[in-house]
Amino acid sequence: MDAKKIEDIARQINDSIPSGVKDFADGMEQRIKQILQQQLNKLDVVTREEMDVQQQLLLRLRQRVEQLEEQVAAYHKPQD
């Protein structure tokens, strides 16, 4: 079944739903979103963007530590 046919069927079903039911469903959807947002705010989570920034920072720090480890190893290398 192609996507256009599925869209048409979904539109027909949506159009056949009484407006009172649609309004109720829309109200419920908004209330559910509000409750979910409140609960997510209570959790210790970060956005994807914040996570990406932290990953880049960690990568740069790891590279810097490796450079410093190489420098320390070179200083402690026995001289011939």
MIDOLO-754632 format. One record per residue (C-alpha): residue in three letters; chain; x, y, z; residue number from 1. Coordinates in Angstrom, 1 decimal. Layout:
REM MIDOLO-754632
  pavo  drengu       u       v       w  sevo
   ALA       A       X       Y       Z   NUM
...
//
This chain:
REM MIDOLO-754632
  pavo  drengu       u       v       w  sevo
   MET       A     0.0     0.0     0.0     1
   ASP       A     1.5     3.3    -1.0     2
   ALA       A     1.8     6.3     1.4     3
   LYS       A    -0.7     8.4    -0.6     4
   LYS       A    -3.4     5.8    -0.1     5
   ILE       A    -2.7     5.5     3.6     6
   GLU       A    -2.8     9.3     3.9     7
   ASP       A    -6.2     9.4     2.1     8
   ILE       A    -7.6     6.7     4.4     9
   ALA       A    -6.3     8.5     7.5    10
   ARG       A    -7.8    11.8     6.3    11
   GLN       A   -11.2    10.1     5.7    12
   ILE       A   -11.2     8.6     9.2    13
   ASN       A   -10.2    11.9    10.7    14
   ASP       A   -12.9    13.7     8.8    15
   SER       A   -15.5    11.3    10.0    16
   ILE       A   -14.7    11.8    13.7    17
   PRO       A   -17.2    14.3    15.3    18
   SER       A   -15.7    17.6    16.3    19
   GLY       A   -16.6    17.1    20.0    20
   VAL       A   -14.5    14.0    20.1    21
   LYS       A   -11.7    15.7    18.3    22
   ASP       A   -11.8    18.6    20.8    23
   PHE       A   -11.7    16.1    23.7    24
   ALA       A    -8.8    14.2    22.1    25
   ASP       A    -6.9    17.5    21.5    26
   GLY       A    -7.5    18.5    25.1    27
   MET       A    -6.3    15.1    26.3    28
   GLU       A    -3.2    15.3    24.1    29
   GLN       A    -2.3    18.7    25.5    30
   ARG       A    -2.9    17.5    29.1    31
   ILE       A    -0.7    14.4    28.5    32
   LYS       A     2.0    16.5    27.0    33
   GLN       A     1.9    18.9    30.0    34
   ILE       A     2.1    16.0    32.5    35
   LEU       A     4.9    14.4    30.6    36
   GLN       A     6.9    17.6    30.5    37
   GLN       A     6.4    18.1    34.2    38
   GLN       A     7.6    14.6    34.9    39
   LEU       A    10.6    15.0    32.6    40
   ASN       A    11.5    18.2    34.3    41
   LYS       A    11.8    16.3    37.5    42
   LEU       A    14.3    13.9    36.0    43
   ASP       A    18.0    14.7    35.7    44
   VAL       A    18.2    14.8    31.9    45
   VAL       A    19.9    17.0    29.3    46
   THR       A    19.1    18.0    25.8    47
   ARG       A    20.7    16.3    22.8    48
   GLU       A    22.6    19.6    22.1    49
   GLU       A    24.0    19.8    25.6    50
   MET       A    25.1    16.1    25.4    51
   ASP       A    26.8    16.8    22.1    52
   VAL       A    28.7    19.8    23.5    53
   GLN       A    29.8    17.7    26.5    54
   GLN       A    31.0    14.9    24.3    55
   GLN       A    33.1    17.3    22.2    56
   LEU       A    34.5    18.8    25.4    57
   LEU       A    35.4    15.4    26.7    58
   LEU       A    37.1    14.4    23.4    59
   ARG       A    39.2    17.6    23.5    60
   LEU       A    40.2    16.9    27.1    61
   ARG       A    41.1    13.3    26.4    62
   GLN       A    43.3    14.4    23.5    63
   ARG       A    45.0    17.0    25.7    64
   VAL       A    45.6    14.4    28.5    65
   GLU       A    47.2    12.1    25.9    66
   GLN       A    49.5    14.9    24.7    67
   LEU       A    50.5    15.6    28.3    68
   GLU       A    51.1    11.9    29.0    69
   GLU       A    53.4    11.8    25.9    70
   GLN       A    55.3    14.8    27.1    71
   VAL       A    55.8    13.3    30.6    72
   ALA       A    56.9    10.0    29.2    73
   ALA       A    59.4    11.9    27.0    74
   TYR       A    60.9    13.7    30.0    75
   HIS       A    61.3    10.5    31.9    76
   LYS       A    62.8     8.6    29.0    77
   PRO       A    66.4     7.5    29.8    78
   GLN       A    69.0     9.6    28.0    79
   ASP       A    71.5     7.7    26.0    80
//
